Amino acid sequence: MIVPLAMTIYFSTLHYSLLDPGTESFVGLENFRYFLTDPAFLTSLQNTLVLVGSVLAITILLGTPLALLLDQPVIGRSLGPVDGDRAVLRDADRQRAGLENLLMHPVSGLFAWIATSLGLTPIDWFNDAPMLAVILIVAWQWLPFATLILLTALQSQDEEQKEAAEMDGAGALSKFIYLTLPHLARPVTVVILIETIFLLTVFAEIFVTTGGGPGLQTTNIAFLIYSQALIQFDVGNASAGGLVAVVIANIVAFFLVRMIGRNLEA
């Protein structure tokens, strides 16, 4: 890790283009100035925040009711729902491919068939709503993870508290608001921390679906760095962008860790 980081820092101080080999020169912090003032950076930063925030909201808001549903006493629960969730997590890549091809295809996808059946025009997701399509794909991948963490937390909830609340005449909604939600506060912060770290570096889903487009509509910071390095072949600028991304990720992680620390102390 030290050697790649040192090489990245070194390259970030050079004018280093693979299209013009042998003309490397020291430029100091010029690559950082160029990267940070590039309009594409602000757009990619905004797209990154939208992607991270949307996926977190979807996985937590849908993961909570799914975890509550799986926590209910049903026949076959002893067979191990956690094992089933692990299988879902293990097959995340195949799920993304299935979501893209079986659901979102503008001609043969399920959504297109439903729209046609209702007399509506099918949506070409990756052209008409590219960011929404990427958000749904990434959320589909991370929803089982959030559900698994929240389900584990629900199964550790104190049964005596729930029984006492029932004896006091508390309804299902009251138990959820005053018992379940406070109990889920810590696991939710853990989900936010882990998902955020990985969501800041989402790349494959964008690369294989929209290619960062149309235009810059789905270009996040990770894809912008890739385009600088392997499309424009500007190693110096891409290295500076990589260091900027590392700084942003560490700042976000710092505040998330502090937030988790407060919850653990509460």
C-alpha angles and dihedrals in degrees: 000000000000094000096051090046092050091048091049091052090048095049091046089066094053136079093233120165122170088209090062107038121186095030098092114147137173113259102166112210095348093108090055092050092049094047095047094046094045109111088222089065094059091046092049091047090052091048090049092052092046091049095047095044095046095048091047091050094048096046094047097041092047097032093058097058090040090053090048090051093049090047092061118104106258135155111276096023090122089063087078122265089191090063089052091052090050089054090052090050091047092054095047094121092053090047091056090051090047092050092049098045105029100037110024103037105123093222110026101019125114093244090052091050092050092048092048091048090055092048093252131130112259116243119242092217100194093049104032100034107011099156092047089050092052091046092052092048094049092043090051088055096049100038094085091051093053091044092051094050093046092045091053089051092049091052089056093053116123108260092199091063091053092047091049090050091051091050089053089055098254114162128223093266093050092049090050094050100041102030112020101040095050089047091053094050095093098044090047090056089049090052090049092050097048096040093046093054091054097037091058087065100044107147116135095061091054094042096054097040116032104002088225093301176160081071105316097325095119100023110124126182094271093052092044090056090048092051091049092051105036105021102036092024091221101147095175095053092042091052091052089049091050091054091048089052091051091052092049092048092050092049091051092046091050094056093042092052090050089050091052090047091056091050092050091050093048 
